[in-house]
Amino acid sequence: MTKRFEGKRGLITGVANRRSIAWAIAKRLSEEGAQLAFTYQGERIEKNVRDLADSVSSPLVTACDVRVDEDVERVVREAGEAFDGQLDILVHSVAFAAAEDLEGRFTDTPRDRFWLALDVSAYSLVALARASEPLMDAAGGGSILTMTYLGGERAVPHYNVMGVAKSALDSSVQYLAWELGQKNIRVNAISAGPVRTLAARSIAGFPTMEAIVEERSPLHRPIEADDVGGGAAYLLSEDARNVTGTTLYVDGGYHAMGM
Ligand SMILES: NC(=O)c1ccc[n+]([C@@H]2O[C@H](COP(=O)([O-])OP(=O)(O)OC[C@H]3O[C@@H](n4cnc5c(N)ncnc54)[C@H](O)[C@@H]3O)[C@@H](O)[C@H]2O)c1
């Protein structure tokens, strides 16, 4: 395998367990030579994340709740300390909406839980990008990747407020790409088809989404987290040095279909 990330340093958010999309991305970057720092949310998953991070010789594993500004600033500072003041890669793979909002009607989403979903799933990209900007600038540029879904562009039953959050995330990718491009920092998204992860299990009707995508997409096969890892490695690498503000669909081609 080519080592596109030899000498590159990355911060990975959103690993919960070995099924997490963020872990599939981290594995791939590590195989290609990257050094990686990890964040985790909450003590419940700390051991999982530490064990996974140890398996790729990570120099830093630290707690981060993306709703807390001090956490975001601290983890990026700690990553800077671990990586001699520089950062090349940021993977944002974090999202949350209350379970009841992924089961009931979108129309009934209360104000506080609407903002909770947007805070965790969209604003966190802006906060992490802003905190990472000086370290990426010091590295001569960088690459930021987030995870989105078609439900931000079209109505997908049950995706509800998370779709609105993905819409805000997609737009944030474009504004960040425009501003950070001046510093040679690229910002892109992957729109993944349904992948069986912890977060996916909280979406009511997820098995139906999986079945429909597999039946109607041009490639008629399930989407694996490792498929997303491959797309991520491309977008984060120098191979994509002229690609920013874009979304790569890793969904078996489902987004191209009209029905
Ligand atoms: N699984 C899919 O089918 C699919 C499809 C398209 C997009 N995505 C997106 O991929 C990303 C990763 O999800 P996943 O499917 O790997 O599931 P996952 O459950 O493994 O990852 C979600 C992560 O978000 C973290 N998180 C939630 N609230 C947080 C907070 N306040 N602070 C810090 N971290 C927090 C969780 O700890 C977890 O690590 C999400 O943005 C999700 O919307 C997933």
The ligand as an ORCA input file, in Angstrom:
! r2SCAN-3c Opt
* xyz 0 1
  N     -23.946      5.130      9.884
  C     -24.516      5.689      8.846
  O     -25.326      5.058      8.148
  C     -24.180      7.091      8.448
  C     -24.538      7.548      7.187
  C     -24.220      8.870      6.825
  C     -23.564      9.689      7.735
  N     -23.234      9.198      8.978
  C     -22.558     10.111      9.912
  O     -21.306      9.564     10.288
  C     -20.916     10.168     11.515
  C     -20.420      9.099     12.450
  O     -21.481      8.242     12.860
  P     -21.369      6.655     12.917
  O     -22.435      6.111     12.047
  O     -19.966      6.225     12.740
  O     -21.861      6.319     14.401
  P     -21.086      6.290     15.808
  O     -22.149      6.164     16.838
  O     -20.033      5.253     15.796
  O     -20.397      7.728     15.876
  C     -21.077      8.885     16.321
  C     -20.120      9.594     17.255
  O     -20.640     10.855     17.673
  C     -20.145     11.055     18.989
  N     -20.880     12.118     19.684
  C     -22.216     12.249     19.853
  N     -22.468     13.354     20.605
  C     -21.257     13.925     20.884
  C     -20.850     15.070     21.632
  N     -21.736     15.877     22.249
  N     -19.518     15.346     21.714
  C     -18.589     14.545     21.116
  N     -18.927     13.443     20.402
  C     -20.242     13.137     20.305
  C     -20.332      9.691     19.642
  O     -19.561      9.570     20.834
  C     -19.846      8.785     18.539
  O     -18.463      8.551     18.664
  C     -22.121     10.954     12.004
  O     -21.974     12.314     11.628
  C     -23.258     10.342     11.219
  O     -24.369     11.197     11.079
  C     -23.519      7.922      9.348
*
